[in-house]
Amino acid sequence: MFNDATVDQIDEVLKSAWAAFHVYRKCSLKERAGFMRAIAKQIEALGDELITVAGQETNLPEARLKGERARTIYQLNSYAEACEKGDWLEARIDTAIADKTPPKPDIRKMLVPLGPVVVFGASNFPFAYSTAGGDTATAFAAGCPVIVKAHPAHAQTSELVARAISKAVEECNLPKAVFTHVHGKSFEVGQALIEHPYTKAVGFTGSFAGGKQLFDWANQRKEPIPVFAEMSSINPVFLLAEKMKTSAVEVAKLYAGSITLGVGQFCTNPGLLIGLEGTDLGQFVSTLASEIKTIAPATMLHDGICKNYVAKRAQALTQPDVEIVALSEIEPKDNQGIPTVAMVSGDTFINNPILHQEVFGPYSLVIKCKDVLQMIEVAKHIEGQLTATLMATDHDIRNNQELVDTVQNLCGRFILNSVPTGVEVCLSMQHGGPFPSTTDSRFTSVGADGIKRFARPVAFQNWSNDLLPDELKNENPLGIWRTVNDDLSKNVIA
């Protein structure tokens, strides 16, 4: 239905975005926030048509899509509020001291926008991580134009949302190229977008192979640019002894739901369950198996994801010494993922890197460890993750500090006695972890701190007050929080 953008079209898009950047970057925080709120209203105005089209393209149920649309609208509004408050600017002011030897200059620092940002839509979240998702919203908040490449799996959904954003652009009297929408199934489209000299940053949610390729292209440029890619994560869960002794059945039922939630198509799906061999782990596995067997296979987002799940699942299950613990006992239909749990020993896992790879879908692997020392060794063999979870009592935590420290070192969000599925949109959320879960663990793609990804610090030295940006002027006309001579303050500088 939609043609791939040509190299010439991409060149025109980026040139226009670069021109728009020099206008949009000067929009006030209030104006940017107003634009983001206008987008939220335009998306809401799409009504049932958006849900219907997205359902047809993604196989996601109506309730899930309505919930995700609400989340997307909430993100736009909450990031708009954060944009306007200005805390993310990290305004720092150190006033001059003329009689110091040598004299101390007046230095004032804040974050400023990077420039045009290319956002790649995600396959598994047609709203919240796609055209008007978190990357787009935070880039707008930072003062950057956005070029979205629609995900081919829900191109029409992306087109509808893009039209809503364009209406908001017009309503707010902004340059048209503050937002541009392109299509492209071929890798050449993505490469052309990344390599264009006016692209200044990239947002991506998807596979490791896709994210790493974008990252490599960006770093091979004459002027390397940041790529904020959320990629592979298997989100290990560590089942500690005392917790399992009292709660094995409860925890197993909880995780049966988490493993199969959304047909396992979440970046936070718990793909590894690591416990200590013995009666308690046996009870956990037995209960988990009973639950999994009764959960019906469900239709996956599209046939590409389903084929990949089938292939990756088969590869994992055919590895030496892998035991199938449970399969759904309900016959799958076309394009449906079969809920599956397998099990291996700690030794087998440590020595087989294939078992460390993500199987994107309703699949999880139980690892039986001989003791806590082997559990620590397993943790040391796990690569960087978005999340890691401990199912543990306070006593378990206090008695296993080396394990706790090791697990904390490999994740961005460290969870206790809960499930990793479900990512709250709030300022304290960290949705990003060590490589290969993301390309830069210092940043988050969820929460208003994500705005900082698309900005850079600039220090103004010895500038006259009336020439400074409003954010740094003595009178603080925006009323934002600033660190003035090491004290956090909204006060006017005398």
C-alpha positions, 0 to 999 in steps of 0.5 A, a space after each residue: 500500500 505504501 511505497 518505500 521512501 527514496 534516497 532523494 525523498 529522504 534528503 528533502 525530508 532531512 533538509 526540511 527538518 533541519 530548517 524547521 529545527 532552527 525555528 522549533 528549537 526557539 519555541 518556548 517550553 510552554 509552546 512545545 508542551 502545548 504542541 504535545 497536548 494538541 497531538 494527544 487531543 488529535 489522537 483521541 479524536 481518531 476514535 474507533 477508527 484507530 483501534 479498528 485499523 490497529 486491530 486488523 494489522 496487529 492481531 492485538 485485542 481491542 482492550 489492549 489497544 485501548 489501554 495502549 492508546 490511553 498510555 500514549 495519550 498519557 505519555 504525551 501529556 505527562 511529558 508535556 508537563 515535564 517539558 514545561 516545568 523545565 527540571 530536565 534542562 538541568 540549569 546550573 548557574 555559578 555567578 562571578 567572583 571578581 575578587 577571586 584570584 584569578 577572577 571566577 567568571 560567570 558560568 551558566 549551563 543548560 541542555 539544548 536540543 540536538 537537532 532532527 531525530 529519526 524514530 523507528 516504530 516498534 512492531 509490538 507497540 503500535 501506539 506507545 513505542 511507535 509514531 507518537 510514542 515515547 521517543 517522539 514525545 521526548 524529542 518534541 519536548 527537547 525541541 527536536 523535529 522528528 522523522 518517523 519511519 513507520 513499522 511495516 507491520 502496522 503501516 496504516 495505523 502509523 499513517 493515521 497517527 502521523 496525520 493526527 500529529 500533522 494536524 497538531 503541527 498545523 494547529 500550533 502554527 509550527 513549520 510543517 517539517 517539525 514532523 515527517 512520516 516515511 515508509 520503508 521495508 528495505 534496509 536501504 531506507 533505514 540506512 539513508 535516514 541514519 547516514 544523512 548528515 542532518 540526522 542528529 539522533 535516533 530512537 529505536 525499539 526492536 530486535 538486537 540485529 536491527 538496533 545494532 545495525 543502526 548503531 553501527 551505521 551511526 558510528 561509521 558516519 563522519 560525524 557519529 551520532 547517538 542511537 538510543 536503541 532498546 533491543 534484546 532482553 530476557 529479564 532473569 528472575 532469581 528464586 531464592 531459598 527462603 522465598 521458595 520454601 514459603 511461596 513456591 506455588 504462589 510465585 509459579 502462578 504469578 509467573 505463568 501469567 507474566 510469561 504468557 501475557 500478550 503472547 510473551 511479546 513484551 521486551 520485559 517478558 521473564 525468559 529465565 527463571 533461576 532457582 536452587 535444585 530441590 523440593 521447593 524448586 520442584 514444587 515451583 516447576 510442577 505448579 508452573 507446568 500445570 498452569 502453562 498447560 491450560 493456557 491457550 496459544 494466542 495469535 502473535 502480532 504478525 507472521 514474521 514474529 511467529 515464524 521467528 518464535 517458532 524457529 528460536 523456540 525450536 533451536 532452544 528446545 533441541 539443545 543438548 540436555 534441555 528438558 521440556 517442562 510444559 507445553 500448552 495442551 491446546 492445539 494452536 492455530 495459524 500464527 499462534 505462539 505455543 506457551 512453553 517452559 523448558 529446564 536445564 542445569 546450571 552447568 548446561 546453561 553456563 556452557 551453552 550461549 544459545 540458551 542465553 539468547 532471547 526467545 521472543 514469545 510465551 517461552 521461559 527457561 528454568 535453570 536448576 543451580 546446585 547451590 548459591 555459588 552456581 547461581 552467582 556464576 549463572 548471573 555472571 554469564 548473563 548479558 545486560 538486561 532491561 530488568 532483573 528480579 529477585 523473588 526473595 525474603 529480607 533474610 534472603 537478601 541479607 544472606 546473599 549480598 554477592 548475588 544481589 550485587 552481581 544481579 544489580 550490575 546486569 540490569 536497569 530495573 531491579 525488581 523485588 517480589 514482582 514481575 517485570 512485565 508492566 512498565 510504569 510511566 513515571 519519572 523514577 522509571 528506568 527503562 534501559 540497561 547495559 548492552 545488549 539490552 540497550 545501546 546506552 544504559 545511562 538513559 531511559 526510554 520511559 519517563 520524562 528523563 528520556 527527554 535528556 537523550 535528545 539534548 546536549 549541555 551548553 555552558 554560557 560564560 560571561 554573557 550579559 543577562 539580557 542576552 542569556 536564554 530565559 532559562 538562565 536569566 537572573 530574574 528566572 522568568 520561567 520560574 523553573 528550578 535551577 542550581 545556583 551556586 550549588 543550591 537548588 532554587 527558584 529564586 531571582 539572582 540579585 
